[in-house]
Amino acid sequence: MGKIKHSLTAFFAVAFFALTSVTVFAGAVAGGDLWYDGGQTGTYVYSSIYDHKPDDGRYYEVKASVKVCSSVTTSGWLPDSAYISADRSFWCNESSYYDYRLLSNGGK
């Protein structure tokens, strides 16, 4: 009985950790002009992108998106920064992503 109880406790501990774990990605985009942060918490999927160098004379439009199952939620094209989130669904795939376009390079 002790081994079964121990095994069940270990199983539920691993399952709880797996379901509440946090996955995050952050990094520079467009040669460091933009910064992207996206991932999952225990309750939602999120995507964030913003102008990391606002005074460099380059102007971007950015779009943040998340996909949960087959449903895509997007911020639409916005100047300089965008954020979007959606509730998680543990029985299907989830992803977060971004897009950007350079509007003006400041004469460079």
C-alpha positions as CSV (number, residue, x, y, z in Angstrom):
1,M,0.0,0.0,0.0
2,G,2.9,2.4,0.8
3,K,4.4,2.1,-2.7
4,I,1.0,2.7,-4.4
5,K,0.3,5.8,-2.2
6,H,3.8,7.1,-2.9
7,S,3.5,6.5,-6.6
8,L,0.1,8.3,-6.7
9,T,1.5,11.2,-4.8
10,A,4.4,11.5,-7.2
11,F,2.1,11.3,-10.2
12,F,-0.2,14.0,-9.0
13,A,2.8,16.2,-8.1
14,V,4.2,15.9,-11.6
15,A,0.8,16.4,-13.2
16,F,0.2,19.5,-11.1
17,F,3.6,21.0,-12.0
18,A,3.1,20.2,-15.7
19,L,-0.3,21.9,-15.8
20,T,0.7,25.0,-14.0
21,S,4.2,25.5,-15.5
22,V,5.1,28.7,-17.2
23,T,6.7,28.9,-20.6
24,V,8.2,32.2,-21.7
25,F,10.2,33.5,-24.6
26,A,11.7,36.9,-24.8
27,G,14.2,38.4,-27.2
28,A,15.3,41.1,-29.6
29,V,13.7,41.4,-33.0
30,A,14.5,43.5,-36.1
31,G,18.2,43.9,-35.2
32,G,17.3,44.9,-31.6
33,D,14.9,47.6,-32.6
34,L,11.9,45.6,-31.2
35,W,11.5,43.4,-28.2
36,Y,9.2,40.3,-28.2
37,D,7.9,38.6,-25.1
38,G,5.4,35.7,-25.4
39,G,4.4,32.5,-23.6
40,Q,2.0,30.8,-21.3
41,T,1.2,31.1,-17.6
42,G,-1.0,28.7,-15.7
43,T,-4.2,30.5,-17.0
44,Y,-3.5,32.3,-20.2
45,V,-1.3,32.6,-23.4
46,Y,0.1,36.0,-24.2
47,S,2.1,37.9,-26.8
48,S,3.8,41.3,-26.5
49,I,6.0,43.2,-28.9
50,Y,7.2,46.8,-28.5
51,D,9.7,49.3,-29.8
52,H,12.9,48.7,-27.8
53,K,14.7,51.8,-29.1
54,P,11.9,54.5,-29.4
55,D,14.4,57.3,-30.0
56,D,16.3,55.8,-33.0
57,G,14.1,57.4,-35.7
58,R,12.7,54.1,-37.0
59,Y,9.0,53.7,-36.8
60,Y,7.3,50.3,-36.8
61,E,3.8,48.9,-36.9
62,V,3.5,45.7,-34.8
63,K,1.0,43.0,-34.3
64,A,0.7,40.5,-31.5
65,S,-1.2,37.2,-31.9
66,V,-2.1,34.1,-29.9
67,K,-3.6,30.8,-31.1
68,V,-5.5,28.5,-28.8
69,C,-6.9,25.4,-30.5
70,S,-8.0,26.8,-33.9
71,S,-9.0,30.2,-32.6
72,V,-6.5,33.1,-33.4
73,T,-6.8,36.3,-31.4
74,T,-4.8,39.3,-32.7
75,S,-4.2,42.9,-31.6
76,G,-4.3,44.2,-35.2
77,W,-1.6,46.5,-36.5
78,L,-0.6,49.1,-33.9
79,P,2.1,51.7,-33.8
80,D,5.1,50.9,-31.5
81,S,3.6,48.3,-29.2
82,A,1.0,45.5,-29.1
83,Y,-0.2,43.0,-26.5
84,I,-2.8,40.3,-26.6
85,S,-3.8,37.4,-24.4
86,A,-6.3,34.5,-24.4
87,D,-7.4,31.9,-21.8
88,R,-5.5,28.6,-22.0
89,S,-7.1,25.3,-23.1
90,F,-5.2,22.3,-21.8
91,W,-6.6,19.9,-24.4
92,C,-5.2,21.6,-27.6
93,N,-2.1,23.3,-28.9
94,E,-1.3,26.9,-28.0
95,S,1.1,29.4,-29.5
96,S,2.0,33.0,-29.4
97,Y,3.7,35.0,-32.2
98,Y,4.2,38.5,-33.7
99,D,4.6,40.4,-36.9
100,Y,6.1,43.8,-37.7
101,R,6.7,46.2,-40.6
102,L,9.0,49.1,-40.8
103,L,7.2,52.3,-41.7
104,S,10.2,54.7,-41.7
105,N,13.8,54.1,-41.1
106,G,14.6,57.7,-40.1
107,G,16.6,58.5,-43.2
108,K,19.1,55.6,-42.6
